[in-house]
């Protein structure tokens, strides 16, 4: 047992030293983040679906927990192995270090010295492993042959425990403080606080009073930034100083364009309310939100670059290496408010939502359009390039499907017989719009729900149906009708490869 504990302390030393080294490099070179990102990149497509389905926006926390469990098990085993057959326990840490070094060095934007924290971390782990096991052997020898021991077994035991606890405590404190005190993250946070966004040259229409229904439990028309869903591949939120940010538009263009932060803010920015959703959203799921975005039309930047030949796709790339392939014609469309966004609900983009700059494209799922921390737009062809998720089994084009959701009453809840109940929720098909929502209770007829107003077709709409329940169990279903007459399909499909479908339903018990 004590040998296993020594392995755990050695692992803590590795992480503490490595994270401190990453702090000195401005947040770069963290093996924890690099390995986690590599796991995300190498995992089969179904694994991502499972994590999101099980943990939703907590998928990254769940991944860190899983990694912690695996590292703890391997490290404990390495301690036992080193105790029984040295130096094989140290070899386990060395092999783990090599794998971490490969993950660090192959990350997008990795520098020459980014592998140093991993190297020093492995060295610290091996040193701690051997020193603590040496003290453990002294304790065991003193207990086995007390007369031959230079010190009593009790003294050797206290020395071993004191060194082990002290080393673990220092490693945990240093590692945690390093993670929390990344200089790059602090600098980016300070830069964001200093940003003063210009007023929009073209303001969004005011939200009509009728856009929000007075129903308890219904989703707000505008999603607060703190509540907006976050699904991306970044285990650590990229820390980008606007002063260092630039966007490069290149590829199949006549004029390569480079845009700096100051140049972007000097352009006539536009406001636009738009609903964004994740392709991983299950029927009835909450991976969707509606916000007011401030930015510059991407079509204007593309007009400046002048795409050439038979280009049909724009490959956008994030500072952390994520990429998305967006249809060129959608980004060039005068009727699509595709923005290079800098603001969200009246403030600079939150760091986790892409500060300083991200893409917002109404009508497309985020995996093919909503690149955060965007730094590059390459005009190309779908036949020549792929976004991050396409080779992982997802469709290369991701138009948002017509969907609706019941927010209240909740599935499994109880209602009172004879007392009016508000069945309410939201429905959406951004860029097309929703013109009707229909609700069915049990095997009854479809009934028209009251539909709230909206700013435009690019946002979801709230809806409500007043219902007086009779005694018993009731299944409630909802479907939407789009502005062009399409009726939401009842065919149930999972999120992969291009979005879930089916009618959302809840069951309530009337007493």
Residue pairs with C-beta under 8 A, 6 or more apart in sequence:
2 136
2 160
3 79
3 80
3 82
3 83
3 84
3 133
3 136
4 76
4 77
4 79
4 80
5 76
5 79
5 164
6 79
6 82
6 83
6 128
6 129
6 132
6 133
6 136
6 164
7 75
7 76
7 77
7 78
7 79
7 80
7 82
7 89
7 129
8 72
8 75
8 76
8 79
8 168
9 128
9 132
9 164
9 167
9 168
9 171
10 75
10 78
10 79
10 93
10 125
10 126
10 128
10 129
10 132
11 71
11 72
11 75
11 93
11 125
12 167
12 168
12 171
12 172
12 175
13 121
13 124
13 125
13 127
13 128
13 167
13 171
14 93
14 97
14 121
14 122
14 124
14 125
15 31
15 32
15 121
15 171
15 175
16 121
16 124
16 170
16 171
16 172
16 173
16 174
16 175
16 178
17 117
17 120
17 121
17 123
17 124
17 125
17 171
17 174
18 29
18 30
18 31
18 32
18 117
18 118
18 120
18 121
18 175
19 30
19 32
19 117
19 174
19 175
19 178
19 179
20 117
20 174
20 175
20 178
21 29
21 116
21 117
21 120
21 121
22 28
22 29
22 30
22 31
22 117
22 178
22 182
23 178
23 181
23 182
23 183
24 117
25 111
25 113
25 114
25 116
25 117
26 182
26 183
26 184
27 182
27 183
27 184
27 185
27 236
27 239
28 110
28 111
28 114
28 184
29 104
29 110
29 111
29 113
29 114
29 115
29 116
29 117
29 118
30 104
30 117
30 179
30 236
31 97
31 100
31 101
31 103
31 104
31 117
31 118
31 121
32 64
32 67
33 235
33 236
34 100
34 103
34 104
34 107
35 67
35 99
35 100
35 103
36 60
36 63
36 64
36 67
36 235
37 103
37 107
37 233
37 234
37 235
37 320
38 103
38 106
39 63
39 67
40 48
40 63
40 233
40 235
41 233
44 392
44 393
45 389
45 392
45 393
45 394
45 496
46 393
46 496
48 280
48 392
49 280
49 494
49 495
49 496
51 59
51 62
51 63
52 59
52 231
52 278
52 280
52 287
53 280
53 282
54 62
55 61
55 62
56 229
56 285
56 286
56 287
57 229
57 230
57 231
57 287
59 231
60 235
63 235
64 235
74 92
74 96
75 93
77 92
78 89
78 90
78 92
78 93
78 129
79 89
79 129
79 133
80 89
81 88
81 89
81 92
82 88
82 89
82 90
82 129
82 130
82 133
83 89
83 133
83 136
86 130
86 133
89 129
90 126
90 129
90 130
93 122
93 125
93 126
93 129
94 122
94 126
96 122
97 118
97 119
97 121
97 122
97 125
100 118
100 121
101 115
101 118
101 119
104 110
104 114
104 115
104 117
104 118
105 114
105 115
107 114
107 320
107 321
108 319
108 320
108 321
109 319
109 320
109 321
128 167
131 163
132 160
132 163
132 164
132 167
135 156
135 159
135 160
135 163
136 160
138 149
138 151
138 156
138 159
138 160
139 153
139 156
139 157
139 159
139 160
141 148
141 149
142 149
142 151
142 152
142 153
142 155
142 156
143 153
146 152
146 153
149 156
182 239
184 239
185 237
185 239
187 239
187 241
188 239
188 240
188 241
188 351
188 355
189 239
189 351
191 241
191 242
191 243
191 356
192 242
192 348
192 351
192 355
192 356
195 242
195 348
195 356
197 265
197 269
197 294
197 342
197 343
197 347
197 348
198 265
198 269
200 269
200 270
200 271
200 294
201 268
201 269
201 270
202 268
202 269
202 270
202 271
203 271
204 270
204 271
204 272
204 273
204 292
204 455
205 273
205 455
205 456
207 221
207 222
207 273
207 455
208 453
208 454
208 455
209 453
210 452
210 453
211 221
211 452
211 453
211 454
211 455
211 461
211 462
212 220
212 221
212 452
212 462
213 424
213 450
213 452
213 462
213 463
213 464
215 408
215 422
215 424
215 462
215 464
216 408
216 422
217 407
217 408
217 409
217 410
217 424
218 407
218 408
218 424
218 425
218 426
218 462
218 464
219 405
219 407
219 425
219 426
219 462
221 290
221 452
221 454
221 459
221 460
221 462
222 273
222 290
222 291
222 292
222 345
223 289
223 290
223 291
224 345
225 291
225 344
225 345
225 347
225 350
225 353
227 289
228 289
228 291
228 344
228 353
229 278
229 286
229 287
229 288
229 289
230 352
230 353
231 278
231 280
231 287
231 366
232 322
232 372
233 320
233 322
233 388
234 318
234 320
234 322
234 372
234 373
237 351
237 352
238 318
238 319
238 320
238 351
238 372
238 373
239 351
240 319
240 355
240 356
240 373
242 261
242 356
243 261
245 260
245 261
245 356
245 357
245 375
246 258
246 259
246 260
246 261
246 375
247 257
247 258
247 259
247 264
247 301
247 340
247 357
247 374
247 375
247 376
247 377
248 256
248 257
248 258
248 375
248 376
248 377
249 256
249 257
249 258
249 259
249 301
249 302
249 304
249 305
249 376
249 377
249 378
249 379
250 256
250 257
250 305
250 376
250 377
250 378
250 379
251 311
251 315
251 377
251 378
251 379
251 380
252 307
252 308
252 309
252 311
252 379
252 380
252 381
253 305
253 306
253 307
253 308
253 379
254 305
254 306
254 308
255 304
255 305
255 306
256 305
257 301
257 304
257 305
259 301
261 356
261 357
264 296
264 340
264 342
264 357
265 342
267 296
267 300
268 296
269 294
269 295
269 296
269 342
269 343
270 294
270 295
270 296
270 297
270 337
270 339
271 292
271 293
271 294
272 292
272 293
272 295
272 337
272 339
272 360
272 362
272 458
273 290
273 291
273 292
273 293
273 455
273 456
273 458
273 459
274 290
274 291
274 293
274 337
274 360
274 362
274 430
274 458
274 459
275 288
275 289
275 290
275 362
275 428
275 430
275 458
275 459
275 460
276 288
276 289
276 290
276 291
276 360
276 362
276 366
276 370
276 430
277 287
277 288
277 289
277 365
277 366
277 400
277 428
277 430
278 287
278 288
278 365
278 366
278 367
279 365
279 366
279 367
279 389
279 394
279 398
279 495
279 498
279 499
280 287
280 495
281 287
281 288
281 495
281 499
281 500
282 494
282 495
282 500
283 403
283 405
283 492
283 500
283 501
283 502
283 503
283 504
284 405
284 406
284 504
285 405
285 500
288 428
288 460
290 459
290 460
291 344
291 345
292 343
292 344
292 345
292 346
293 339
293 341
293 343
293 344
293 360
294 339
294 341
294 342
294 343
294 344
295 339
295 340
295 341
295 342
295 343
295 357
295 360
296 339
296 340
297 337
297 338
297 339
297 340
298 331
298 338
298 339
298 340
298 359
298 361
298 377
299 331
299 332
299 333
299 334
299 336
299 338
301 340
301 377
302 314
302 328
302 331
302 332
302 377
302 379
303 332
305 379
307 328
307 332
307 379
308 379
310 381
311 328
311 379
311 380
311 381
312 327
312 328
312 329
312 381
312 382
313 325
313 326
313 327
313 328
313 379
313 380
313 381
313 382
313 385
314 325
314 326
314 327
314 328
314 331
314 377
314 378
314 379
314 380
315 323
315 324
315 325
315 326
315 376
315 377
315 378
315 380
315 385
315 387
316 323
316 324
316 326
316 359
316 369
316 371
316 374
316 376
316 377
316 378
317 323
317 371
317 374
317 375
317 376
317 377
317 378
318 371
318 372
318 373
318 374
318 375
319 373
319 374
319 375
320 373
322 371
322 372
322 388
323 371
323 387
323 388
324 359
324 366
324 367
324 368
324 369
324 370
324 371
324 387
324 388
324 389
325 368
325 382
325 385
325 386
325 387
325 390
325 396
326 338
326 359
326 361
326 364
326 368
326 369
327 364
327 397
328 379
330 336
330 338
330 361
330 363
330 364
330 369
331 338
331 361
336 361
336 362
336 363
336 431
337 360
337 362
337 458
338 359
338 360
338 361
338 362
338 369
339 359
339 360
339 361
340 357
340 358
340 359
340 374
341 349
341 354
341 357
341 358
341 359
341 360
342 348
342 349
342 356
342 357
343 349
344 350
344 353
348 355
348 356
349 355
349 356
349 357
349 358
353 372
354 371
354 372
354 373
354 374
355 373
356 373
357 373
357 374
358 370
358 371
358 372
358 373
358 374
359 369
359 370
359 371
359 372
359 374
360 369
360 370
361 369
361 370
362 430
362 431
362 458
363 399
363 400
363 430
363 431
363 432
363 458
364 370
364 397
364 398
364 399
364 400
365 398
365 399
365 400
365 498
365 499
367 387
367 388
367 389
367 394
367 398
368 387
368 389
368 396
368 397
368 398
369 398
378 385
382 396
382 397
386 396
387 396
390 396
393 496
393 497
394 496
394 497
394 498
395 497
395 498
397 498
398 498
398 499
399 498
400 428
400 429
400 430
400 431
400 499
401 429
401 499
401 500
401 501
402 427
402 428
402 429
402 432
402 434
402 480
402 482
402 486
402 488
402 489
403 427
403 428
403 429
403 480
403 488
403 500
403 501
403 504
404 425
404 426
404 427
404 428
404 434
404 437
404 463
404 478
404 479
404 480
404 488
404 503
404 504
405 425
405 426
405 427
405 478
405 504
406 423
406 424
406 425
406 476
406 478
406 504
406 505
406 506
407 424
407 425
407 426
408 422
408 423
408 424
408 425
409 415
409 421
409 423
409 476
409 506
409 508
410 506
411 506
411 507
411 508
412 506
412 507
412 508
412 509
413 506
413 508
413 509
414 508
414 509
414 510
414 511
415 421
415 469
415 508
415 509
415 510
415 511
416 469
416 510
416 511
417 469
417 470
417 471
417 510
417 511
418 468
418 469
419 468
419 469
420 466
420 467
420 468
421 466
421 467
421 468
421 469
421 508
422 464
422 465
422 466
422 467
423 439
423 441
423 449
423 464
423 465
423 466
423 467
423 476
423 478
424 462
424 463
424 464
424 465
425 462
425 463
425 478
425 504
426 460
426 461
426 462
426 463
427 434
427 437
427 460
427 461
427 463
427 478
427 480
428 434
428 459
428 460
428 461
428 480
429 480
429 482
429 483
429 486
430 457
430 458
430 459
430 460
431 457
431 458
432 457
432 482
432 483
432 484
432 486
433 454
433 456
433 457
433 458
433 482
433 483
434 451
434 460
434 461
434 480
434 481
434 482
434 483
435 451
435 481
435 482
435 483
436 448
436 449
436 451
436 480
436 481
437 448
437 449
437 451
437 461
437 463
437 478
437 479
437 480
437 481
438 446
438 447
438 448
438 449
438 478
438 479
438 480
438 481
439 446
439 447
439 449
439 465
439 467
439 476
439 477
439 478
440 446
440 447
440 476
440 477
440 478
441 447
441 467
441 474
441 475
441 476
442 474
442 475
446 479
447 465
448 465
449 463
449 464
449 465
449 478
450 463
450 464
450 465
451 461
451 462
451 463
452 461
452 462
452 463
452 464
453 461
454 460
454 461
457 483
469 508
469 510
470 510
471 510
471 511
472 509
472 510
473 507
473 508
473 509
473 510
474 507
474 508
474 509
474 510
475 505
475 506
475 507
476 505
476 506
476 507
476 508
477 503
477 504
477 505
478 503
478 504
478 505
479 487
479 488
479 490
479 503
480 487
480 488
481 487
481 488
482 488
488 501
488 503
489 501
489 502
490 502
490 503
491 501
491 502
492 501
492 502
493 499
493 500
493 501
493 502
494 500
